[in-house]
């Protein structure tokens, strides 16, 4: 493996078997291509995006650290301290997804089939320092990603992790996964009511394209399968640490987002006594947590 000693690189290319992966460290530590190559050329496993990548919201996938989804109104209280964060996406009054996706990551090391990216956060509006690492490993059967966050401050810090992959879809694309409950949302995509994952919110073997959903789910079984008659493979996503799942399926689009996440949307806005149920962790000084995600590509 080539050691890069924190070098900034615009792109990192990995390959194994029929799979190709491109990383864009300087654009939020994002994945900018994940492709299947075979007879007839290449096919995007995650959505096709611009090359070179310029905007993180155009990426294939990006990291969520040190919290996932939204903080209601950009304000929460933790052990007597009020934390206020500015909006970080145009048109949304509630900041979301932490700081990692909006900053450049350094390439610590890489070789033909693996890479390690790092990001160090210094205290600011988010008043704790932390270090984050993404370890990508590509093999002939798929992609393994480990996202880690370590609290480098001298006091406890709330923490949650997730990844944000965009999948291409069409009228016959199916998502098959198990969830127990869902949260309805208001016009600002903030949770309103916890309901059983039935009917509109049932994610078992359902068509996933154009469903007008942007909801969080609890009681996730840790595995989701995506398939389409036009794909020469199925994709199986698994994440043993993620007990929550976020699905974004806009009404007029050819993509959907299926996020393995460790805590529920707006968990930071609830009393700390409810955080264990909602998946939010508290890391002591020097303590770390990790999220493992596997995208297995299974030929038909």
N, C-alpha and C positions, 0 to 999 in steps of 0.2 A: 504494500500500500504506500502511495506517495504521501508524505507529510507536507502539508502546505503552510503550517505555522500561522494560521489565522489569515491566510491570504484572501483578498477579495477577488472573486472570479465571476464573470458574467454568466457562464454556462458550465455545467459539468455533465458529461455524457456517460451513461452506463449501458451495458448490454449483457444479455445472457440468453442463449437459445434463440427463440423467436421474439424475445421481448427487448424493447428499447425504452430507456428512461432518460429524460433530460431535466436537469435542475437549474433553476435561476436563483442563485443565492442572494444576489443583490436586490431582487424583487420579492421581499418578504420570505426568503427561504423557500420559495414555491417550487412545485413540480410544474414544468411547462410542457412536458410531453410524456405520455406513457402509451406505447404503441405495440401492436402485434404485427409482426412482419411474416409474410408467407407468400404463397402463390397469389399473384395479382397485386403485389405491393403491400403497403402498410395500412393498418386500420387503427384509429384511435380507441383505446380502451377507456381512457378518460377523454373528456371533450377535446376537440381540436382547437388550439388557440394560436395566437399570432406568434411568429418567430422573427426577430427576437422578442421576448416578452417585455412589455413596457409597463403594464398596470396589473397589480396583484389580483384585481377583480376579474381579469381576463384569464387567470391561471387555471391549470387543471386541478390543483389542490394546494392548500396552504395551512400552516400550523395555527392552532388556537392556544395561546398561552399568555398570561397565567389565569385566564378565565375564558369561558365559552359563552357565545351569544350575548345577551344584553344585560346591562345594569340600568334599571329603571330610573330615568331622569339623570343618570350619571352620578348618583349619590348613594352611598351606603355607610353604615356605621359598624365599626369593628372594635370591640373592647375599649369603648370610650372615645375612639377617634372617628371623626367624620371625614370620609374620603369623597372628594368631588372630582369627576373626570369630564372633560369636554367631549362633545360629539366627535366621532372619528370617521363618519361616513356621510356624505352629502344626503340631505333629506331625511335623516334619521336622528331624532333628538336624544336617543339613548346610545351611549358608546357600546361597542361590541367587539368581542373576540380578542381583547387584550392588546399587547403592543408588538408581539413577534411578527405578525403578518404585515405590519406597516414599516418594518425596518429591514436593513440589509443584514444578512448573515455571512459569517466568514466560513471558508472551507478549511477545516482542520486537516483532513486527509481524504484521499480517494484513490481508488484503483479502477480496474475495468468494470467491476460489478458491485462496488460499494462506495459509500461516501459518508462523511460526518460533517455536518454544518453546525455552527454555534452562534449564539446571540447573547450578549451581556447587556442587561438593563440596569441603568443607574437611576436612583430615586428621582422622581419628579412628581407629576400629578398622582401616579401610582407610587406611593411613598416608600416602597421596599425595593431593594436591589435583588436581582436574581440572575441566574445563568440558565440558558436553555440549550438543548442539544437535540438535533435530529440525526438519527443513524439510519441510512437507507441501505438495504441489502437486496440485490436483484439476483434471482436464480431462474432456472428454466421453467419453474412452476408458478412464479409470481414475484410480488414485491412485499418485503417486510420492512416496516417503518417503526422505529421506537422514538417517541418524543419524551424528553425528560426535562423537568424544571427543578432547579435547586435554589432554595432560599439562601442568599448570600448576605442578608442583612442580619442585624444582631437582635432581632425581635421576631415573634411569630408573624406569618404571612398567610392570608387565604390563597388557595390555589386550586385550579381545575385545568383540565387539558382536553383537547379534541383535535380532529383533523377535518378538513372541509373539501372533500372530493366532488368534482362535477362529472357526471356521467352523461354520455349522449343517449338519446332515447327517441323512439318512434311510437306509432299507435299500437304495436304488438310487444313493446318492452314490458317485462314483468319484474316486480320486486316481491320477494318472498322472505318475510321475517316475522319474528314473534315479539309483540309488545303487549303490556298489560293495560296501560292507560295512556291518555293523551291530554294535552292542555289546549283548550280553545284559546283564541287570541283576539285582541282588539285591533283597531286599524293601524296601531303602531307596532304590531307583531309582539305585543307583550301578553303574557299568559293571564287568562281570566278565570277559567274553571277547569278543574281536573275531572275528566270523564272516562268511562270505560272505552277501550280501543275496539269499538264496534262500528259497523256501518261505514260511514265516511272515513273513520280512523282505523279501520281494520287493514293491516299491512300484510296479510297472508295471501300470497299468490295473486297479487292484484296488478292491474295495469297502472303504470306509475307516471306516464307522460301527461302533461297538461291537466293535472288534478286540482290546481288552485289550492295547494296546501303549503303552509309555512309554519309547521307545528313541532313542538317537542313531545317526546314519548318517554314513558317510564317503564320499568320492568322489562328492558330489552334483553333478549336471550343471548346477545353477544355475537350473533352471526346473521348475515343477510346475503341472499343470493339474487343476482341480477341476470336476466337472460332475454334473448330476442331471437326469433327465427332467422334473422339476417346476420347474426353474429356467428363466427366460426368457433366460438367458445362460450362458456358461462363464466361469470365472475362471482367468486365467493369472498365476501368481506367478513373478517372476524376480528374481535377485539375483546379479550377476556376481562380487561379492567373497566371497560365502558358499560355501565348499567343504564345509560340513557342514550337516546337516539333522536336526531333532528332530521326532518325531511322537508325539503323545499322543492316543490313542483309547481312552477308558475303556469298560469293558464294557457299562455300562447308562446311556448318555447319548445325547443328540441333538446333540453337538458333537464336533469334533476340533480339535487344534492342530497347525499345520504351521509350524515355525520355521526360517527361514533364519538360520544362525549362522556365525560366522567360526572357531570352534574347537570341539573335542570336549568332551563332558562330563568334568569333573574334570581338564582339561588342566593346571591349576595344580598339581596334586599330582604331576606327573611331573617328572623332571629337565629343567632348562632346555635341555639338548642335544636333547631330543625335542620341544620346543615348535614348531619350524618344521613338523614333520610333523603335529602335532596342531592347528596353526592359531593358536596363541597368539603374540601380538605383544609386543614390548617397545618402548615409546615413550620416546625421550629427552626431556629438558626442552624444552617448547615444541612437541614433535612431535604430530601429529594423525593419526587414521585415520578412515575413513568406511565406512559400509555403505549401499548403495543397494538399495531394494526397490520393485518395481513390481507393483501389483495391477491387471491389465488386465481389464476387464469387456467380454466379447465377446457381443453379442446373438445369439441363435439365429436 
